[in-house]
Amino acid sequence: MPNDRNFKYKAFISYSHKDRIWSEWLHKKLENYHLPKALRKKRIEEGKDVGRLRPIFRDREELPAHENMTAKILEAVRSAEYLIVVCSPNSVASAMVNEEIREFRKLNGNTNILCLITEGEPGVFNSHSNLTLTEAEAIPENACFPAALFETAEFHKDLPTAASNPLAADARAEGDGKRNAYLKIAAGMLGVNLGELVRRDFVKRQRQISMALAVSVGISAAMGWLAWTAIKEGRRAEQQQMEAEEFADYFADILVDELPKTGREDLIQGVVDRLLSYYDGLDIKSADALYRKGLAFTRIAHILDSYDQYQDYRRIQQQAIDIAEKLVSKHPKNTDYLFLKAQSNGSMALAITWKGEPEQAVRYSQIEKEILHRLLEIDPKNQDWLRTLGVSYTVSGLAHLQNSENIKAAESDYRKALEIRLAASKLPDAHNWALNHLGAAYVNMSVVHSVKGPISKMVSYAKQSRDTFESNSEHDPNSVNAHFVTARSERNLGHAERFAGDLAAALEMYEASAKHLEDLLMERPNNSLWKHTLNLVVIAYAETLITDGRYEAAARLIDKYSASIASFYTGTDVKNYHIAAYYHANYLKALFAYDRGDANSAIRMLDDILANLDQDRSANILKAARISNVYSSAYLTYGQILAEQGQTASANTIWREAIEIFDQNLGAKRMDIKANVAQIFLMLEEYEKAQQIIDTLERDGYREVAYVRAVDREIRSGGISAPLGWRSPVSVVGK
């Protein structure tokens, strides 16, 4: 293969859309692969790169015919140094996979083609070489190698005269196994012997452990046996110690990448405990082994955090921080150790931010930022460091946002995150992450302006977020993640348009977001994140329909998704945002009941919402903006219904209770919550306090339609004065 070409991609992964899960797994594994330190050093001494396997292009959807292949995908095939084919009966039947193989072979011949066998029979491998095209198309159903691998110039003039004989890695349990298969692919791309990456006896142990993992119950026994054989008194030779350390690293990979798929929290906890005990038994002496332990502890802590085991998470994450500190104290210029210290502190900052400890989170985040700034002085274009620094500023911004006195600090950090991501997105070799993170930064700035105003900036940043994510979707049109974040940005823009008073634009965005998410769930109906996000979109959509007077349409929408919304609230891992969604939907159901003339049912439902939310007030649950919005809306509406039923004293009691809760640190709350508080003051005829909030909201451009109607009625009745520049609603639609 010519060596003077500049490749845009390290590899192109070709696969059938039915094998998408395999392609996603391989893509993640290869792009995150790091050569062992000794091999990296050897490559650098030989004048080679450090052996990073990125970027890798993954065409995620199969197009039906050659004529419909986009120029972008064709160019990606031509611009890749390697072609990796996910081989299965699905790829054999795929016209798209075969066409991508032909395109690569026309330019590169038979070199640099790697195969990952996931299903089917590889035994027919050598029998294709002399097949005619017709015979090749009649390959048995269980074959896994696409015919285009073996076609010659006899049938396609631009193809090589001889058939391909690619390196094949067998990911099946009876073959190399998943881990060894991807290592084999990595070895082929890096031009190193597989034996240098994985020792023969360690490969055998990996297969044994994979079998144990498949039946789950053998995990602890396998680890105990290996620990005994590797660390038994009197057998601490260097070779055995290295194997023990590699085993620990390998099992940490299994824990992070494979066990969560089982959904067995008890199994995961058991393996975590055994693995930590195993690490405690290791006599780790080398800095590199200690570094790998620190990485493993950070990953283990992430698993614990995802299962809401906060105390265990914090203990393990602190150990990772201590390991990193020890390494950096002895090797202060080692960038890997510095980056580990940054990452471990950053992970701690994020976790404790969500646990309501913003001051400590800011301190951990500050350590991370200081280290990353030092690293970027060494290599200003290092994308891993840039990405992490952007995340660090985002986390500290989130922590500041939880404190009413720190809204300016939150905006400052979010703005720095935006600047970093803008710069990263303009680098010539920027990955898709840069655009994704840039879009997320615009979302964060939009959130800041939902609190401090002006709403015009909230809308502007929300549009920039939507446009950025859409641009990324166009760059990678078949990326499910690109479509998901686009859907979320459309939802965020819907909120912004609602705050600005544009019902039509808000409804359009919610509808687009819901359509994106419904399409995604057709592909993966069990994706809980997508399902929950769709629930949130549906709730916002229905609430906007109510504002537009379309109660029946809103009720049908909530009824359709009611079971899905409730399933998250009654699940085993209930978060604040699940609670918010559940009670928000119930709040809308109370509005539907009242619209039907059933005031008693509406009152019972609102009373239930407030009673249940009251139980969680001691846990600072009101720090979640969505819950605060539901809570304040429920108080406002509950009092209004009681007042309309002639229960004025009870209504006033309800409203005053709400004021005690929400009039504290009001400046740090979202504008929709401020608007609810203003309306409650109006109901209580405390016009001066209401006027102050209303004047501020008007100055900031908050024009949510239901709020504007309520304020306009008070202005017309003479209760308050019209704020400067006040515009009455053009028409009053609905209730």
Phi, psi and omega in degrees: 000137180302140182256008182258009180272145174261120185261133177285325181238143174292324180204158173242124178266120180254130185200158172282147180299340178287344179253026185301321182299319178296318182294322178295318179298312182294319179302313180296316182298314184290315183292337180259008184282136176238128174298148171304150187304318182298319180288325175299316180298319180297318179296318180298318178297331179274003179080018180262173177285178186279001174088028176279137185257065179205158357279156178239129180271131178234108178282110193271348179232145179271128176269150191285334185207161182301322182297335184263002177294130181286154178299328182295318181289319176301317180294323179296320177299315182290335186267007182260140178287323180235152171247124176248121182253121173280110191260125179197171173304332178294317180288329176300320182276358186270116176297326183293313179300314180298321181292322178295321177297313180301316182300319180291317183292329178300325184266327190244359184070218182260007183273157173061032174251126181237142182240137174247110180277123180245338184194157177099188186249110179278359183296340181272014188307305187278347185282351182278342197300331182246019181286148168284167181299319180297317179294322181296324180289346180258024178303141181306155184301329184270005178290153182241348182265121178301145184300329184298343176292337189243001178288150182235180182297342178299331183248335178224110190301333182272357181274162178298161180284337179249157181284160179284150175224071190286158171290131183239131175248129186258106184278356181291157182300325180277356179257231180285337189086159187300311185295312181293330179295313181290329175295325178294318176298315180299317180298320179296321180288329183268350179071032178243159179286135181303328180298336177285339180265323184222120179293150184300316181291331178288326175300317180299318180294322179301318180296320178298318181291322178300319178296319179296321179297320183300328179257002173064310190293343183272000188298305184297320179297318180297316181295319180297318180295315181294323178297319181295316183287330184273330189237009180306143181309129178089001182231053182254039178295157185302320181297315181295320179298318180297318180295320179298318179295318179295322178298316179300317178299317181297315183290331173298321176299316179300315181302315185283319190267331189248312187298323179303335180293337180286337183070009182268095182296323180296319179294315181298317180297320179298317180292321177302311181299317182292320181294318178296321177296320179297315178299320180299330181279349181280136176266075186283125182242324184280148179296323182294320178293322177295323177298315179296325176296318178299317176300315181298319181295323177297320180289320178297318179300322179298319177298315180299319180295321181294337177259016174061033176260074194294317182296316177295320178303311186296322179296314182289320180295324177295324176296321177297319178297317180297319178298313180298319179298319179296317180295315183292326179296329180266336182226070189293347181254000180283115186291328177297316181290322177296319181292323176299318179297318178297311183297317183294321176292321179295321178297319178296318180301316182295315183296315184282342172298313181291342179268008175081032177239064189295325182295314178294323179300318179298322180294314177297318181296325180296320176300314180300314183296319180299318179294315183295323176297321177296317180296319182288344170291332178281314181220091185296345184252010179292114189288328176298317181289319178298314181300315182294323178295319177299318178296320181300315178294326178295316181295315179294327175297318178297319179296316178297325183294337179282349181249123187299336183273356189242027180297325178292321178295322177298314179298319180299315181291318178298322180293321177295320176300318178298316180298317180298317184286328173298315179297317181295323182292342181265356177294145184298333181248029182297139177270175179300334181302325184298316178292320178298316180290327177296314177301320178295324179295320176297322177300314181300318179295325177296320179297318178303316183282348171288344178261309189259350181074178352284157181296330179302324178285325175302315179294316182299312180293323178297321177293320178296323176297310180301316181295322180293314180293323177296320177299320179292324177297321178291325178292323180229075193297342183253014179279119179293325179294321179299320179290325180294312181291332174296318179298318179294323180291326176294321176297316180297320178293325175301317177300315182297317180295326177294316178298326181280351177092012181260088183299317183298315180294321179297313179298322179298317180292317179297320180296318179295318180297314180298320180296316177303312184291321177297320177296318179296320182288343171295327180280317183226082187293344183259007180289109187291325180295316179295319181297315180295319179297320176298320177301316180296320179297316181299317180297314179296320179299312182296319180297323178290323175298322178298315178302327179276006177082010185258068185296317184296317178297319179295318181296319178298321181294313180294319178301321182296323186252008185300317182295320179296317179298316182293327184298327178287325181290327182264004182286184184272343183233070187276125179255168178305320183289335173290318178299315181301315181297317182298312182285333175295317178297319178294325176299317179294324178296325176296320177296321178296318180298317181292324178296330178279357180091010181260077184294325182297316178296319179299316180296316179300318181293318179293321178298320179295318179300310183293322180295317181290319178293327178301326182297333184260004183296328180294339181267018179058033183294338182289353176291343176281119186301321183295322180290321177300321179295314179297314182300310182294323178295319180296318177299313182300310184290321179303312179297320180297318180293317178299318180297318180292337177272006179086007181263064187298317182298316179296320179298315180297323178298315179298313183294320181292326175298320178296318180298319179301326182279312194261347180276004175271130178052042185299330182297339181269001184263157180296156187294331178292329176288318176301320180296321177297318179297318178300318180293326177294319176300322177297317179298325180276000181061030173266074193292327183295316179293320178297318182300320181299314180292317182296318178300318180294316180296321179293319178298327180273358175083021178282118187226032179306133195298313182297320178296314181299320178298316182296317180293319182297324178297321180291323178297316181293330180275353177090007181292322179224166178270151177291129176298158179303126179082011184299136176241122177291150177299143183296318179211158178251108181252139178076206188248000000 
